[in-house]
Amino acid sequence: MKIGLTGDTHNNLKNVAKICDIFNSYDLDFVIHTGDISLPKTLKAFDLLNVPLKGVFGNNDQGEKKELLEVCDDRGFIFQDILEIKISEKRFLFAVHDPSDIEDRFYKSGNIIVHGHTHRFRDEIYKGTFIFNPGECAGIMKGKNSVGIIDTSDNPKMEIINF
């Protein structure tokens, strides 16, 4: 399975359009957004994706959560507070916004955890679990925006695309 990974877009509509262009140039199963969309209009901008959008809500989404859920219902996007996706019989992918929300049950050899919140790149293995965050997507650091493509094979890896 190949998954696009982005997060912390913080209403940067120009970046969302670019993110959609990047992901549409890959053969992906779906895209995960790790939270901090912030406004419904930003979530609507992901209509440009050619694959399903799933994700989690961030700390900056709480004030607009009701409206964001309405956009999800209208467009078939799946957003939760914690996202759990079965990769195989024994492996799962978990998505959270804040890494402090990672639960002990997520740690199992071969599992994948994705998160946002920090705006910092992360690609590491801890307790046999792969942990990924592609980094900045809000445009705060010009030229430092990045998204990830995760290959969920037996030895998961994340490719970084900078823009």
Beta strands, then each sheet from edge to edge (+ up, - down):
strand 1: 2-6
strand 2: 30-33
strand 3: 53-56
strand 4: 78-80
strand 5: 83-86
strand 6: 92-95
strand 7: 112-114
strand 8: 122-126
strand 9: 129-133
strand 10: 146-151
strand 11: 157-162
sheet 1: 4+ 3+ 2+ 1+ 10- 11+
sheet 2: 5+ 6- 7- 9- 8+
end
